[in-house]
């Protein structure tokens, strides 16, 4: 036990001695969660639009006011005529134009039907489609408050209900994904260079003649990064709740335990890469290619797994971040219990044991 604590202390010295790296490991998770939570979001907010009001009556004014009051739109310009519409789009200043025909209110009152034209800039089809959907929702909201059964014939309306995230906040999606990326970054990538560093600077010979067994050495290298990851988990959860307004709907203890499970799996995977690498550069390259990119691309964080080709869906099963991302979504966002995440937990546990076993066996082989 004394030997084990000695190597843990040694790893702490390696970590703290490089103050720049230590500072980055503590501050990078906070920066990532803030950037992804506020700047990089799949929500469409404050989009610049233009209005062409050929009617200028109280109905059009009311709809324009509702559009302007929405957090999705920022009315940049009131276009005087149809001739100026295309030029406004060509300038790149707007993404959507709302066009009211002449006599809009009069037509709505007398015929019970009126048309509003929504023109989107489809050079970015996803954004254009989202803006049109938002504008349609605002218009339908006005119609629901305006009409009554005596004036307008009965119509079939669709009622939309969004579960778990009724405001469609992008942070609900990004927080679990950033947690997976940060833990993989701190744990796997940093530990992947630990053993390789020993080989490169020549201290591996000292370790080889020491009486410590490979299992204890592997665990000793994991402890400092595990403790730092626990600090990062706490800071991410605090920022998520109090800064990004992402509530923890499920059991907090279960969520923390799942984060620790993924942390250990990431540490074990990083040590496995480290044990088969002869230099820090090779270890870092393998970490980026084998760990970081699959975490970002195949975990379901940025792209839905179900939309991927069958080959990529199959490969994604070997990415630990996929199972962790699903677990965090179920616990933190949906408020589900362990009975809904036991399968993902079991898969992560099996991966952790496998990575640790291979790392220890591979290191033991090098000792002989």
C-alpha positions in Angstrom: 0.0 0.0 0.0 2.9 2.3 0.8 4.4 1.7 -2.6 1.0 2.4 -4.3 0.6 5.8 -2.4 4.2 6.7 -3.4 3.4 6.2 -7.1 0.1 8.2 -6.7 2.1 11.0 -5.1 4.6 10.8 -8.0 1.8 11.1 -10.6 0.3 14.1 -8.7 3.8 15.8 -8.9 3.9 15.2 -12.6 0.4 16.7 -13.0 0.9 19.8 -10.8 4.5 20.5 -11.9 3.3 21.5 -15.3 1.1 24.5 -14.2 -0.1 25.4 -17.7 -1.5 21.9 -18.3 -2.9 21.8 -14.8 -4.7 25.1 -15.4 -6.0 24.0 -18.8 -7.4 20.7 -17.3 -9.3 22.7 -14.7 -10.5 25.6 -16.8 -11.1 23.9 -20.2 -14.2 22.0 -19.0 -15.7 25.3 -17.7 -15.0 27.0 -21.0 -16.4 24.2 -23.0 -19.7 24.0 -21.1 -20.2 27.7 -21.3 -19.3 27.9 -25.1 -21.5 24.9 -26.0 -24.3 26.1 -23.7 -24.5 29.6 -24.9 -22.7 30.1 -28.2 -22.9 26.7 -30.0 -26.6 25.8 -29.9 -29.0 24.1 -32.3 -31.7 26.6 -31.4 -32.5 29.4 -33.9 -32.7 32.6 -31.9 -32.6 36.4 -32.7 -32.8 35.7 -36.4 -33.0 38.7 -38.6 -36.2 38.9 -40.7 -37.9 41.4 -42.9 -41.6 42.3 -43.1 -43.5 43.4 -46.2 -46.9 44.7 -45.0 -49.1 45.6 -47.9 -52.2 45.9 -45.7 -51.1 47.9 -42.7 -54.2 47.1 -40.7 -54.7 46.0 -37.0 -54.4 42.3 -37.8 -51.1 42.6 -39.5 -49.9 44.9 -36.8 -50.8 42.4 -34.1 -49.1 39.5 -35.9 -45.9 41.7 -36.4 -45.9 42.6 -32.7 -46.1 38.9 -31.8 -43.3 38.1 -34.1 -41.2 40.9 -32.7 -42.0 39.8 -29.1 -40.8 36.3 -29.8 -37.2 35.5 -28.8 -36.7 33.8 -32.2 -37.0 36.9 -34.4 -35.4 40.3 -34.7 -37.2 42.4 -37.3 -34.4 44.1 -39.2 -36.3 45.9 -41.9 -39.7 46.8 -43.1 -39.6 46.4 -46.9 -41.7 49.0 -48.7 -42.5 47.0 -51.9 -42.1 43.6 -53.6 -39.3 45.0 -55.8 -37.0 45.4 -52.8 -37.6 41.9 -51.5 -35.1 40.0 -53.6 -32.4 42.6 -53.1 -32.8 42.3 -49.3 -32.2 38.6 -49.5 -29.2 39.0 -51.7 -27.6 41.4 -49.2 -27.5 38.5 -46.8 -29.0 40.5 -44.0 -32.1 38.4 -43.5 -33.0 34.8 -43.3 -36.8 35.1 -43.6 -39.4 37.5 -45.0 -43.0 37.7 -43.9 -45.3 39.1 -46.6 -48.9 40.3 -45.9 -51.2 40.7 -48.9 -53.4 43.9 -49.3 -56.6 44.0 -47.4 -55.5 41.2 -45.1 -57.8 42.0 -42.1 -60.8 42.6 -44.4 -60.3 39.4 -46.2 -59.9 37.5 -42.9 -63.2 38.9 -41.5 -65.3 38.4 -44.7 -64.0 35.2 -46.1 -62.7 33.6 -42.9 -59.5 32.9 -44.8 -56.3 34.9 -45.4 -52.8 34.0 -46.6 -49.5 35.1 -45.2 -46.4 34.3 -47.4 -43.3 33.1 -45.6 -40.2 33.4 -47.7 -37.0 31.7 -46.4 -33.4 31.7 -47.5 -33.0 28.0 -48.3 -29.2 28.2 -48.8 -29.2 27.0 -45.2 -32.2 24.6 -45.4 -32.2 23.6 -41.7 -32.2 27.1 -40.4 -34.8 28.2 -43.0 -37.1 25.3 -42.1 -36.8 26.0 -38.4 -37.6 29.7 -38.9 -40.6 29.0 -41.0 -41.9 26.5 -38.4 -41.4 29.2 -35.6 -43.1 31.8 -37.7 -46.0 29.4 -38.4 -46.4 28.7 -34.7 -46.6 32.4 -33.9 -49.2 32.9 -36.6 -51.2 29.9 -35.4 -51.1 31.3 -31.9 -52.6 34.6 -33.1 -55.3 32.7 -35.0 -56.2 30.7 -31.9 -56.8 33.8 -29.9 -58.6 35.7 -32.7 -61.1 33.3 -34.1 -64.4 32.1 -32.6 -66.9 29.5 -33.7 -69.5 32.0 -35.0 -67.2 33.7 -37.4 -64.8 30.9 -38.7 -65.8 27.4 -39.8 -64.6 24.5 -37.7 -61.1 23.3 -38.6 -58.9 20.5 -37.4 -55.8 21.8 -35.6 -52.8 19.9 -34.5 -51.7 20.1 -30.9 -47.9 19.9 -30.3 -46.5 18.9 -27.0 -42.8 18.7 -26.3 -41.8 16.3 -23.5 -38.8 16.9 -21.2 -37.7 20.1 -23.0 -40.8 22.1 -23.8 -38.8 25.3 -24.6 -36.5 23.4 -27.0 -33.4 24.6 -25.3 -30.2 23.5 -27.0 -28.3 23.3 -23.7 -30.4 20.2 -22.7 -28.7 18.4 -25.6 -25.2 19.9 -25.3 -24.6 19.5 -21.5 -24.6 15.7 -21.6 -22.5 15.7 -24.8 -20.0 18.1 -23.4 -19.8 16.0 -20.2 -18.7 13.0 -22.3 -16.2 15.1 -24.3 -14.7 16.7 -21.3 -14.3 13.5 -19.3 -12.8 11.8 -22.3 -10.5 14.7 -22.9 -9.2 14.9 -19.3 -9.2 11.2 -18.5 -8.3 9.3 -21.7 -6.1 11.8 -23.6 -4.1 12.9 -20.5 -3.6 9.4 -19.2 -2.7 8.0 -22.6 0.6 9.9 -22.5 1.5 9.0 -18.9 3.2 5.6 -19.5 4.5 6.8 -22.9 6.1 9.7 -21.1 7.9 7.4 -18.7 9.3 5.5 -21.7 10.3 8.7 -23.5 12.1 10.4 -20.7 13.8 7.2 -19.5 12.2 6.8 -16.1 10.6 3.5 -17.1 13.8 1.6 -16.2 13.4 2.8 -12.6 9.8 1.7 -12.5 10.7 -1.7 -14.0 13.1 -2.5 -11.2 10.7 -1.3 -8.5 8.8 -4.0 -6.5 5.4 -2.6 -7.4 3.1 -4.9 -9.4 1.6 -3.8 -12.7 -1.9 -3.6 -11.4 -1.0 -1.1 -8.6 1.0 1.0 -11.0 -1.9 1.2 -13.4 -4.2 2.2 -10.6 -1.7 4.7 -9.3 -1.6 6.5 -12.6 -5.4 6.6 -12.7 -6.0 8.2 -9.3 -4.8 11.8 -9.9 -6.8 12.1 -13.1 -9.8 10.5 -11.5 -9.8 13.0 -8.7 -9.5 15.9 -11.2 -12.4 14.5 -13.2 -14.5 14.4 -10.0 -13.8 18.1 -9.6 -14.8 18.7 -13.3 -18.0 16.7 -12.9 -19.0 18.9 -10.0 -18.2 22.1 -11.8 -20.1 21.0 -14.9 -23.2 20.1 -13.0 -23.1 23.4 -11.0 -22.8 25.4 -14.2 -25.5 23.4 -15.9 -28.0 24.0 -13.1 -27.2 27.5 -12.1 -25.9 29.1 -15.3 -27.5 27.2 -18.2 -30.8 26.4 -16.4 -30.6 22.7 -17.1 -32.3 21.0 -14.1 -31.3 17.6 -12.8 -34.6 15.8 -13.0 -33.4 12.4 -11.8 -31.4 11.1 -8.9 -28.2 13.1 -8.3 -26.3 10.3 -6.6 -27.1 8.0 -9.5 -25.9 10.6 -12.0 -22.6 11.1 -10.2 -22.0 7.4 -9.9 -22.6 7.0 -13.7 -20.2 9.8 -14.4 -17.6 8.1 -12.2 -18.2 4.9 -14.1 -17.6 6.6 -17.4 -14.5 8.3 -15.9 -13.0 5.0 -14.9 -13.7 3.6 -18.4 -12.1 6.6 -20.0 -9.0 6.3 -17.7 -8.7 2.6 -18.5 -8.9 3.2 -22.2 -6.3 6.0 -22.0 -3.9 3.7 -20.2 -4.5 1.0 -22.7 -3.4 3.4 -25.5 -0.5 4.5 -23.4 0.7 1.0 -22.8 1.0 0.3 -26.5 2.6 3.6 -27.5 6.3 4.3 -27.5 6.1 8.1 -27.5 3.8 10.8 -26.3 3.1 12.0 -29.9 1.9 8.5 -30.9 -0.2 8.3 -27.8 -1.8 11.7 -28.4 -2.5 10.9 -32.1 -4.1 7.6 -31.2 -6.2 9.3 -28.5 -7.5 11.9 -30.9 -8.3 9.4 -33.7 -9.5 6.5 -31.5 -11.2 8.5 -28.7 -12.0 12.1 -29.2 -13.3 12.0 -32.8 -15.6 8.9 -32.2 -16.9 10.6 -29.0 -17.8 13.7 -31.0 -19.1 12.0 -34.1 -20.6 8.6 -33.1 -22.0 9.2 -29.6 -25.3 10.8 -30.7 -24.2 14.1 -29.3 -23.8 16.0 -32.7 -25.5 13.6 -35.1 -28.4 11.1 -34.3 -27.1 7.6 -34.3 -30.3 6.3 -35.9 -29.6 8.5 -39.0 -26.2 7.0 -39.6 -25.4 4.2 -42.1 -25.6 0.6 -40.7 -21.8 0.3 -40.6 -21.4 3.4 -38.4 -24.2 2.4 -36.2 -22.4 -0.9 -35.6 -19.1 0.8 -34.8 -20.8 3.3 -32.4 -21.6 0.3 -30.1 -17.9 0.2 -29.3 -17.8 3.9 -28.3 -18.2 4.3 -24.5 -19.5 7.9 -24.9 -22.6 6.6 -26.7 -23.8 4.6 -23.7 -22.8 7.4 -21.3 -24.6 10.1 -23.3 -27.8 8.0 -23.3 -27.5 7.4 -19.6 -27.0 11.1 -18.8 -30.0 12.1 -21.0 -32.2 9.5 -19.3 -31.2 10.5 -15.7 -30.6 14.2 -15.9 -33.1 15.3 -18.5 -35.9 12.7 -18.4 -35.6 12.0 -14.7 -35.6 8.2 -15.1 -34.2 5.7 -12.6 -31.7 2.9 -12.7 -34.2 0.5 -14.1 -34.0 2.4 -17.4 -30.2 2.7 -17.6 -29.0 -0.6 -16.3 -28.1 -1.9 -19.7 -25.9 1.1 -20.5 -24.4 0.8 -17.0 -23.6 -2.9 -17.6 -22.0 -2.2 -21.0 -19.8 0.5 -19.5 -18.8 -1.8 -16.6 -17.9 -4.6 -19.0 -15.9 -2.1 -21.1 -14.1 -0.8 -18.0 -13.1 -4.3 -16.9 -11.9 -5.2 -20.4 -9.8 -2.1 -20.8 -8.2 -2.4 -17.4 -7.5 -6.1 -17.9 -5.9 -5.6 -21.3 -3.8 -2.6 -19.9 -2.5 -4.6 -17.0 -1.7 -7.7 -19.1 0.0 -5.7 -21.8 2.1 -3.8 -19.2 3.0 -7.1 -17.5 4.2 -8.5 -20.8 6.5 -5.6 -21.2 8.0 -6.3 -17.8 9.1 -9.8 -18.7 
